[in-house]
Amino acid sequence: MTQAQEPACEQVPKIHKTVFKIRFDMPLNITVSDNVFGFL
C-alpha cells in the first residue's frame, strides 16, 4: 500500500509529503495520522 501512496504523495504539497513520512516512520500512530490526514 505504501508503494501505491508514494506516487500520489508526489502530487500533494510538501506539507502532505511530510505527513506521509511521519505515517511511515510511526506505524503505531497510523490512526492519529489518518485523523490528521482527514483534516488535510
LONUMAR-880722 format. One record per atom (N, C-alpha, C, CB): atom name; residue in three letters; x, y, z. Coordinates in nm, 3 decimals, padded with zeros to 5 digits. Each point is the difference from the previous one (the first is absolute). Glycine has a CB too. Layout:
+------+------+---------+---------+---------+
: site : code :       u :       v :       w :
+------+------+---------+---------+---------+
:   CA :  ala :       X :       Y :       Z :
...
+------+------+---------+---------+---------+
This chain:
+------+------+---------+---------+---------+
: site : code :       u :       v :       w :
+------+------+---------+---------+---------+
:    N :  met :  00.085 : -00.121 :  00.000 :
:   CA :  met : -00.085 :  00.121 :  00.000 :
:    C :  met :  00.088 :  00.126 :  00.000 :
:   CB :  met : -00.184 : -00.126 :  00.124 :
:    N :  thr :  00.296 :  00.118 : -00.053 :
:   CA :  thr :  00.089 :  00.116 :  00.008 :
:    C :  thr :  00.051 :  00.038 : -00.138 :
:   CB :  thr :  00.067 : -00.066 :  00.234 :
:    N :  gln : -00.036 : -00.034 : -00.317 :
:   CA :  gln :  00.051 :  00.027 : -00.135 :
:    C :  gln : -00.106 :  00.069 : -00.084 :
:   CB :  gln :  00.153 : -00.199 :  00.016 :
:    N :  ala : -00.279 :  00.162 :  00.004 :
:   CA :  ala : -00.109 :  00.060 : -00.078 :
:    C :  ala : -00.023 :  00.144 :  00.044 :
:   CB :  ala : -00.106 : -00.227 : -00.028 :
:    N :  gln :  00.139 :  00.257 :  00.155 :
:   CA :  gln : -00.023 :  00.136 :  00.052 :
:    C :  gln :  00.116 :  00.093 : -00.035 :
:   CB :  gln : -00.136 : -00.097 :  00.187 :
:    N :  glu :  00.252 :  00.041 : -00.220 :
:   CA :  glu :  00.116 :  00.083 : -00.032 :
:    C :  glu : -00.025 :  00.092 : -00.119 :
:   CB :  glu :  00.146 : -00.179 :  00.091 :
:    N :  pro : -00.191 :  00.128 : -00.205 :
:   CA :  pro : -00.026 :  00.087 : -00.116 :
:    C :  pro : -00.106 :  00.105 :  00.030 :
:   CB :  pro :  00.063 : -00.188 : -00.150 :
:    N :  ala : -00.165 :  00.150 :  00.225 :
:   CA :  ala : -00.105 :  00.095 :  00.037 :
:    C :  ala :  00.059 :  00.105 :  00.093 :
:   CB :  ala : -00.179 : -00.178 : -00.026 :
:    N :  cys :  00.278 :  00.137 :  00.105 :
:   CA :  cys :  00.062 :  00.091 :  00.096 :
:    C :  cys :  00.075 :  00.111 : -00.075 :
:   CB :  cys :  00.022 : -00.188 :  00.169 :
:    N :  glu :  00.035 :  00.155 : -00.284 :
:   CA :  glu :  00.075 :  00.098 : -00.078 :
:    C :  glu : -00.091 :  00.109 : -00.054 :
:   CB :  glu :  00.165 : -00.177 : -00.061 :
:    N :  gln : -00.291 :  00.145 :  00.043 :
:   CA :  gln : -00.095 :  00.097 : -00.055 :
:    C :  gln : -00.046 :  00.101 :  00.105 :
:   CB :  gln : -00.075 : -00.174 : -00.164 :
:    N :  val :  00.073 :  00.133 :  00.289 :
:   CA :  val : -00.045 :  00.089 :  00.107 :
:    C :  val :  00.114 :  00.092 :  00.043 :
:   CB :  val : -00.167 : -00.173 :  00.078 :
:    N :  pro :  00.135 :  00.283 : -00.011 :
:   CA :  pro :  00.102 :  00.096 :  00.046 :
:    C :  pro :  00.105 : -00.064 :  00.090 :
:   CB :  pro : -00.171 :  00.179 : -00.017 :
:    N :  lys :  00.281 : -00.107 :  00.041 :
:   CA :  lys :  00.107 : -00.054 :  00.085 :
:    C :  lys : -00.050 : -00.027 :  00.141 :
:   CB :  lys :  00.169 :  00.125 : -00.136 :
:    N :  ile : -00.260 : -00.042 :  00.185 :
:   CA :  ile : -00.054 : -00.019 :  00.135 :
:    C :  ile : -00.063 : -00.138 :  00.011 :
:   CB :  ile : -00.040 :  00.248 :  00.024 :
:    N :  his : -00.039 : -00.283 : -00.124 :
:   CA :  his : -00.065 : -00.132 :  00.000 :
:    C :  his :  00.106 : -00.109 : -00.008 :
:   CB :  his : -00.207 :  00.096 : -00.110 :
:    N :  lys :  00.311 : -00.070 :  00.032 :
:   CA :  lys :  00.108 : -00.098 : -00.015 :
:    C :  lys :  00.064 : -00.027 :  00.136 :
:   CB :  lys :  00.042 :  00.076 : -00.238 :
:    N :  thr : -00.022 :  00.031 :  00.317 :
:   CA :  thr :  00.058 : -00.016 :  00.132 :
:    C :  thr : -00.090 : -00.086 :  00.087 :
:   CB :  thr :  00.114 :  00.222 : -00.020 :
:    N :  val : -00.245 : -00.200 :  00.010 :
:   CA :  val : -00.095 : -00.079 :  00.078 :
:    C :  val :  00.011 : -00.146 : -00.039 :
:   CB :  val : -00.156 :  00.197 :  00.017 :
:    N :  phe :  00.173 : -00.223 : -00.146 :
:   CA :  phe :  00.013 : -00.139 : -00.047 :
:    C :  phe :  00.124 : -00.063 :  00.061 :
:   CB :  phe : -00.116 :  00.057 : -00.216 :
:    N :  lys :  00.227 :  00.016 :  00.217 :
:   CA :  lys :  00.125 : -00.052 :  00.058 :
:    C :  lys : -00.023 : -00.034 :  00.147 :
:   CB :  lys :  00.139 :  00.136 : -00.162 :
:    N :  ile : -00.209 : -00.047 :  00.233 :
:   CA :  ile : -00.027 : -00.024 :  00.142 :
:    C :  ile : -00.081 : -00.128 :  00.016 :
:   CB :  ile :  00.006 :  00.248 :  00.047 :
:    N :  arg : -00.101 : -00.269 : -00.137 :
:   CA :  arg : -00.084 : -00.120 :  00.008 :
:    C :  arg :  00.086 : -00.125 : -00.016 :
:   CB :  arg : -00.197 :  00.128 : -00.093 :
:    N :  phe :  00.293 : -00.123 :  00.001 :
:   CA :  phe :  00.084 : -00.117 : -00.025 :
:    C :  phe :  00.100 : -00.019 :  00.115 :
:   CB :  phe : -00.025 :  00.035 : -00.250 :
:    N :  asp :  00.073 :  00.074 :  00.307 :
:   CA :  asp :  00.097 : -00.010 :  00.109 :
:    C :  asp : -00.068 : -00.042 :  00.130 :
:   CB :  asp :  00.140 :  00.175 : -00.110 :
:    N :  met : -00.267 : -00.143 :  00.124 :
:   CA :  met : -00.073 : -00.034 :  00.123 :
:    C :  met : -00.122 : -00.086 : -00.032 :
:   CB :  met :  00.080 :  00.214 :  00.108 :
:    N :  pro : -00.059 : -00.343 : -00.137 :
:   CA :  pro : -00.112 : -00.089 : -00.033 :
:    C :  pro : -00.099 : -00.013 :  00.115 :
:   CB :  pro :  00.151 : -00.125 : -00.154 :
:    N :  leu : -00.103 :  00.149 :  00.276 :
:   CA :  leu : -00.087 : -00.012 :  00.118 :
:    C :  leu : -00.101 :  00.114 :  00.004 :
:   CB :  leu :  00.185 : -00.116 :  00.126 :
:    N :  asn : -00.151 :  00.228 : -00.191 :
:   CA :  asn : -00.089 :  00.117 :  00.002 :
:    C :  asn : -00.081 :  00.010 : -00.129 :
:   CB :  asn :  00.162 :  00.118 :  00.151 :
:    N :  ile : -00.183 : -00.230 : -00.217 :
:   CA :  ile : -00.074 :  00.002 : -00.127 :
:    C :  ile : -00.139 :  00.058 :  00.021 :
:   CB :  ile :  00.129 : -00.202 : -00.081 :
:    N :  thr : -00.195 :  00.164 :  00.189 :
:   CA :  thr : -00.136 :  00.049 :  00.025 :
:    C :  thr :  00.003 :  00.152 :  00.018 :
:   CB :  thr : -00.065 : -00.221 :  00.108 :
:    N :  val :  00.161 :  00.271 : -00.033 :
:   CA :  val :  00.011 :  00.144 :  00.022 :
:    C :  val :  00.030 :  00.071 : -00.132 :
:   CB :  val :  00.081 : -00.039 :  00.237 :
:    N :  ser :  00.009 : -00.019 : -00.315 :
:   CA :  ser :  00.036 :  00.060 : -00.129 :
:    C :  ser : -00.121 :  00.001 : -00.093 :
:   CB :  ser :  00.237 : -00.078 :  00.028 :
:    N :  asp : -00.318 : -00.028 : -00.023 :
:   CA :  asp : -00.119 : -00.006 : -00.086 :
:    C :  asp : -00.094 :  00.115 :  00.037 :
:   CB :  asp :  00.021 : -00.252 : -00.022 :
:    N :  asn : -00.033 :  00.282 :  00.152 :
:   CA :  asn : -00.087 :  00.110 :  00.043 :
:    C :  asn :  00.056 :  00.133 : -00.052 :
:   CB :  asn : -00.069 : -00.130 :  00.206 :
:    N :  val :  00.199 :  00.149 : -00.196 :
:   CA :  val :  00.064 :  00.122 : -00.048 :
:    C :  val : -00.015 :  00.009 : -00.151 :
:   CB :  val :  00.165 : -00.006 :  00.191 :
:    N :  phe : -00.147 : -00.108 : -00.259 :
:   CA :  phe : -00.011 : -00.002 : -00.146 :
:    C :  phe : -00.141 :  00.037 : -00.041 :
:   CB :  phe :  00.180 : -00.175 : -00.015 :
:    N :  gly : -00.279 :  00.135 :  00.096 :
:   CA :  gly : -00.139 :  00.035 : -00.029 :
:    C :  gly : -00.018 :  00.151 :  00.007 :
:   CB :  gly : -00.078 : -00.223 :  00.091 :
:    N :  phe :  00.148 :  00.286 :  00.005 :
:   CA :  phe : -00.008 :  00.146 :  00.012 :
:    C :  phe :  00.059 :  00.067 : -00.123 :
:   CB :  phe :  00.012 : -00.020 :  00.251 :
:    N :  leu :  00.101 : -00.033 : -00.299 :
:   CA :  leu :  00.065 :  00.058 : -00.117 :
:    C :  leu : -00.089 : -00.022 : -00.121 :
:   CB :  leu :  00.230 : -00.039 :  00.098 :
+------+------+---------+---------+---------+
